[in-house]
Amino acid sequence: MKILSSKEEILTKIREDLFNYDAEGIKVDVEKALNMGLSALEVIDVLSGCMREIGDKFARLELFLTDLMMAGDVMKVALEILLPKIPKEKAVSKGKIVIGTIKGDIHDIGKNIVSAMLTASGFEVYDIGKDVSASKFLEEAEKVKADIIGASALMTTTMPALKDLIDYIKAKNLRNKYKIIIGGGPVTKEYAEEIGADAYAENAVEAIKVIENLIKK
Ligand code: HCB
């Protein structure tokens, strides 16, 4: 029989809390994990994997929409504790980024993680929320003089709105003014290339690296 280390045990407990939609349990266990020396990012990574598993079960009709809602709520409780614990860089502003979830899509957990990690990495982040129109993305980018626009789509049905965003910015003759990065569950590097985005990132850690490179260019 495999003996679990105490770190593995607490991560298993946190997984169980999420799968049982136990908001009180996850608060206690996430605090415990941090006190035991696990990093916020390690815990977020495990929880993000759980959210994907929950989504897969929903797709196989093993779970209902209410399950997704409860899981989303419990994930947010955990993130309230974890996101402020991401180590902060003492850099002066590395650049300005306007970020949001695209029109028609209300999934914002992943986008919130990317926002928090960018802030911690020294970027000035303007998070404009979810279900955001192309015109609102551009309006905010113009207002704050952003360097980068980051957009998130979690559904195959809302991915085309990412292309609409890029086409809208092109139509306003402002495409060269902004670097555009896209991401979210169904989005791929190939799709980013196809619709003319500047970059794609699979997760928040990659998003930071990619955006740092875009800013250097
Ligand atoms: Co939702 N949902 N959902 N959902 N949902 C998905 C997305 C499905 C894939 C589940 C499935 O069927 N397998 C599916 C979409 C299928 C498709 O592609 N067509 C789906 C569906 C169908 C729906 C509804 C239509 C269900 C219904 O009403 N019948 C509805 C949509 C409503 C709407 O948007 N108009 C719906 C609703 C919900 C909620 C509200 C119950 C809840 C969202 C809560 C919230 O976000 N506040 C929810 C949830 C929780 C999910 C799943 C289970 C988890 C999403 C999540 O938080 N993942 C999801 C399953 C899945 O994604 N596989 C399921 C965890 C985060 C950490 O990962 O990929 O979002 P992430 O973000 C990463 C990464 O992509 C990257 O960095 C992040 C951090 O590492 N990244 C970027 C993200 N954005 C980036 C932007 C950048 O520029 C760069 C990198």
Residues whose N, C-alpha, C, O or C-beta is under 5 A from the ligand:
A	BS01	HCB	S48 M51 R52 I54 G55 D56 F58 A59 L65 L68 M69 G72 G104 D105 I106 H107 D108 I109 G110 K111 I113 V114 G150 A151 S152 L154 M155 T156 T157 I181 I182 G183 G184 G185 P186 A201 E202 N203 A204 A207
